[in-house]
């Protein structure tokens, strides 16, 4: 066979709508017969700073259109519509520029493709990182990155750095970028399965997908943009393709393969996987049709003895934005500035929620919740204690040392969350729930000491939590994952640090809430909404 080179990912067009940031920082210089695009490194800093700002507060119009379609779909459940409506309301609040769309403002990720005729004269990663740093310092964004000092000792970096920056070489005289901010929730729902040729038939692949869709659950705030990548020259190549496909970066690949091994989208399997997701009935967090907005299935070449399969999502905080630098200037993808136009004139109809007074003694709150079945919609009013991963580990250290559990952990429900920075004049920064499953290992022990009797977070949990709640009389309440900005604006009245202030966003806080939305997910009788759904 003759030599043939194939662009592995032949993206056929780019129909992105860009806005021009500036004509500064770029000039064309001659080097012999070649024209060199010289980019002042300050241009890289500017582009990264603006990209991280826009993507933290705005979303793509296509994503918002998809949410509106859920509301208009007669086959959508009330729960699907309720979540979609809340996410659209949240987008409208975030677009005002004070409260980011999600409290987990994510790991900053930059993928660049630098043309051979582009010259910057610096370590581009340093200047891109400086732009990212600027945005996280200036805006109300959370610092989520922890850096290791030893194998087990860590501290928050205090800047949200380091970022993940990957720069590739390509032909041409322009520089193109994909910027992403990915929170821990969606990152934790990226899976790699090492399979073999035996998977590659219709029956086996369909059975495999049906089984693995359940791994997604709702912890990463659906509806999702789901990416499934089959094949890859390595496991690393597979997962890199998953990330980009979930960001719609590969939407304009070919739709068929060739003998040179080009990547392609399989539209038939995209429709099949979307149908599987709809039939799972997991829905947009609390049951229904819309676990996913859409699906991308990418087929890649592979080693004959290996078949990596990757699955990942872009969550309801669908934070992806393109940029480019050309001889005309510096450009950034135009995101939607007016999400309100996607809201319906009237909210979707829902049954009236049950109001729960959280300022009553804990036994009385438990007795009140015990009157209602799982799936009951609630409005919470009163005091919550906020604690997540590191705070739970600290409480366990206290118990292991023989000391009593702090009273605040016994007297109030525990909200798993970590806020973004508080805008001036507001009570709270964006403050949505974090993934409940990470705290599952603590529940039995904490409830045995009278703590964590009511927990509030997002996503499905393990059987151990159901068993503990049944054993000790506890409850797990689910909150909508995603609308962190609107929760801060409409539902959180005050925020005070009560313990471990050195933990930053992971400190224990006391918050006062009004009409805070929630559902009973796990009750004191051994019932669990997600377990029932699975059956």
ZALUMFI-301255 format. One record per residue (C-alpha): residue in one letter; z negated, y negated, x. Coordinates in steps of 0.5 Angstrom, whole numbers, plus 500, padded with zeros to 3 digits. Each point is the difference from the previous one (the first is absolute). Layout:
! residues N
aZYX
...
END
This chain:
! residues 535
x500500500
x502493503
x494495501
x499496494
x494494499
x497499493
x496494499
x494504497
x498496494
x507496498
x498495495
x506498497
x498493498
x494495499
x500496493
x493497502
x500493498
x497496505
x497493501
x501495506
x494498504
x503496505
x506499505
x495499505
x498504506
x507503501
x506499504
x506503502
x501500508
x506503504
x499505505
x507502503
x504502494
x494502496
x497495495
x492501500
x496498494
x494497504
x493500496
x494496501
x494504500
x497495495
x506502495
x497508500
x493497499
x502496494
x504505497
x494505500
x495495498
x505498494
x501507498
x493503500
x498494496
x506501494
x499507500
x492500499
x501495494
x507502497
x504506498
x507502499
x504498493
x502507500
x493503500
x498495495
x506502495
x498507501
x493499498
x502496494
x505506498
x493504499
x498495495
x506501496
x501507501
x498503493
x499507504
x494497504
x493501498
x495494498
x497502507
x507499504
x501493496
x493498501
x500501508
x507497500
x498494496
x494499505
x504500506
x505495497
x494496499
x498501507
x506498503
x500493496
x493499503
x502502507
x507496500
x495493499
x499502508
x492500500
x498507498
x505506504
x502505495
x496505503
x493500503
x503505506
x504495503
x503506504
x502501507
x505496502
x507504502
x506497503
x506504501
x506496504
x507501502
x502496506
x507499502
x502501507
x502492500
x494498498
x495497505
x493498499
x497500508
x493503497
x497506498
x502499492
x494504498
x495494503
x503495496
x501504493
x493501501
x498493501
x504499493
x496505497
x494498503
x501493497
x501502493
x494504500
x496494503
x502495495
x501504493
x495503496
x502507503
x495506502
x499502507
x500508499
x502502507
x494504504
x501501508
x496506503
x495498506
x499507501
x502506497
x495499494
x498493500
x505495497
x500492498
x504496496
x505496504
x499494496
x507498500
x504506496
x503502507
x503504503
x506500496
x505506500
x507497504
x506504501
x506497503
x507504501
x506498503
x507499497
x506497501
x502493498
x497493500
x495500495
x493502499
x498504493
x493501498
x496504495
x493498499
x495504496
x492499498
x498507499
x493501497
x495507502
x502502493
x507501500
x500502508
x495506498
x505502495
x505502505
x501507501
x504505505
x501507499
x503504505
x505505496
x506505502
x507501497
x497504495
x498494496
x507498500
x502503493
x500497493
x494504498
x496500506
x501492501
x498499492
x494504500
x498497507
x500493497
x497501494
x494503504
x500494505
x500495494
x493501498
x498498508
x502493498
x495499495
x498493498
x496498506
x506495502
x501496494
x506503496
x505499498
x503501506
x507500504
x500507502
x504502507
x501507501
x504502507
x502507501
x502501508
x500496506
x501501507
x493500501
x493499496
x500493502
x507498498
x499503493
x493496499
x504494502
x505501495
x495501495
x497493501
x507497500
x502503494
x494498496
x502493502
x507501497
x502499507
x505506500
x503498493
x507499502
x500507504
x506504498
x499505495
x503506503
x500503507
x505502506
x501504506
x497495504
x493500497
x500493496
x494499496
x501500493
x497498493
x500506495
x501497493
x499507496
x494501503
x497493499
x501501493
x497507500
x494498504
x499494495
x500505494
x495504504
x495494501
x501498493
x499507497
x493500504
x497495495
x496497506
x503493498
x498494502
x493501502
x497503493
x505505497
x507499498
x508500503
x500495505
x497503506
x506497504
x504494499
x506504503
x501505506
x504500506
x502507503
x503499507
x503506504
x500501507
x503505506
x495504503
x499505505
x502507498
x492503500
x497494497
x500496493
x495495500
x499497493
x497493499
x498497494
x497493499
x499494496
x501492499
x494499495
x499494495
x499495506
x507501502
x500496506
x507500503
x504494503
x506500504
x502494505
x505499505
x502495506
x507498501
x504495503
x499496493
x493500500
x494504498
x500503493
x495504496
x501504494
x499496493
x494503496
x498498493
x497494499
x499500492
x497507498
x498497494
x507500497
x499508500
x494500495
x501501493
x499495495
x494505497
x496505504
x500507499
x496502494
x494504502
x494503496
x494495501
x495502507
x493502499
x496494503
x494503505
x494496503
x499501507
x494496500
x496505496
x496505504
x504506503
x497505495
x503496494
x506499503
x501507501
x498502493
x505495497
x506503504
x498507498
x502498493
x507499502
x506505502
x504500506
x506495500
x496495496
x501493502
x495496502
x498492501
x494500505
x496494501
x494499505
x498502507
x504504504
x499502507
x506501505
x500505505
x505504504
x501504506
x496497505
x494498496
x500507497
x499503507
x495495501
x496502494
x501507502
x497499507
x494497496
x499506496
x501504506
x494496504
x495502494
x500493497
x501499493
x507498497
x500492498
x498499493
x507496499
x504506501
x495503494
x500494495
x507499500
x507503499
x504500507
x507497501
x504503505
x503494503
x501495506
x502492498
x506496503
x497493502
x498495495
x504494498
x497494500
x497498494
x500507497
x495505499
x503506503
x507502504
x504506498
x495505498
x504506498
x497508500
x501504506
x501508500
x495503497
x501507504
x498498507
x493499497
x500507497
x496503505
x494496499
x499501492
x496506500
x495498505
x499492497
x500503493
x494504502
x496494502
x502496494
x505496503
x508500498
x498502493
x506495498
x506499504
x506496499
x507501504
x507502500
x503507500
x499507499
x494503503
x498507502
x496506496
x494498504
x499494497
x501503493
x495505502
x495495502
x501495494
x499506496
x493502504
x497494500
x503496494
x504495504
x507497498
x506498504
x504494497
x507499501
x503492501
x507499501
x503500507
x504494501
x498494497
x495497505
x502493499
x499499492
x493504501
x498495505
x502494495
x498503494
x495505500
x495499506
x495494499
x496500507
x500504507
x494500504
x499505507
x494504499
x500504506
x503502507
x504493500
x502502507
x505505497
x505494497
x504502494
x496507500
x493496499
x496502494
x501495495
x497498493
x505498495
x500497493
x506502495
x502498493
x504505496
x502504506
x505505498
x499508501
x501507497
x495505500
x503506505
x494504501
x494501496
x494503500
x502507496
x505502505
x506497497
x505497505
x506496498
x505502505
x498507500
x501501493
x507496501
x502506505
x499505495
END
